[in-house]
Amino acid sequence: MLEKEFEYYLKNQDALVKNYNNKFIVIVGESVVGAYETYADAYFSSIKTLELGTFLIQKCTEGEEAYTQHFHSRVAFA
């Protein structure tokens, strides 16, 4: 689900950053259909005209930080 949109972002990340740096972009298929200052703006604007599950909201920045999450735990095993 939304693999096509994410692949489009990855393949075009450098060009997209030049046009939309630090914006939240909305991708449908292989097209950017909107660019917003906040995730909330992107989401609430998109659901007015697009069906949930048909678009990807991606923060447009350089590097992997925009699409990589790191989780840390304080759990210690003895």
Backbone hydrogen bonds, N-H to C=O, Kabsch-Sander energy under -0.5 kcal/mol:
donor,donor_aa,acceptor,acceptor_aa,energy
6,F,2,L,-2.1
7,E,3,E,-2.8
8,Y,4,K,-2.1
9,Y,5,E,-2.0
10,L,6,F,-2.6
11,K,7,E,-2.6
12,N,8,Y,-1.7
13,Q,9,Y,-0.6
13,Q,10,L,-0.8
16,L,12,N,-2.8
17,V,13,Q,-2.7
18,K,14,D,-1.5
19,N,15,A,-1.2
20,Y,16,L,-3.2
21,N,17,V,-1.2
22,N,60,C,-2.9
23,K,20,Y,-2.3
24,F,36,Y,-3.1
25,I,23,K,-0.7
25,I,58,Q,-2.8
26,V,34,G,-2.5
27,I,25,I,-0.5
27,I,56,L,-2.9
28,V,31,S,-2.5
31,S,28,V,-1.3
33,V,26,V,-3.0
33,V,31,S,-0.6
34,G,26,V,-0.9
36,Y,24,F,-2.2
42,A,38,T,-2.0
43,Y,39,Y,-2.9
44,F,40,A,-2.8
45,S,41,D,-1.9
46,S,42,A,-2.0
47,I,43,Y,-2.4
48,K,45,S,-0.7
49,T,46,S,-1.4
50,L,46,S,-2.8
54,T,51,E,-1.8
56,L,27,I,-2.4
58,Q,25,I,-2.6
58,Q,56,L,-0.6
60,C,23,K,-3.0
61,T,59,K,-1.0
66,A,63,G,-0.6
67,Y,64,E,-1.8
68,T,64,E,-0.7
78,A,76,A,-0.5
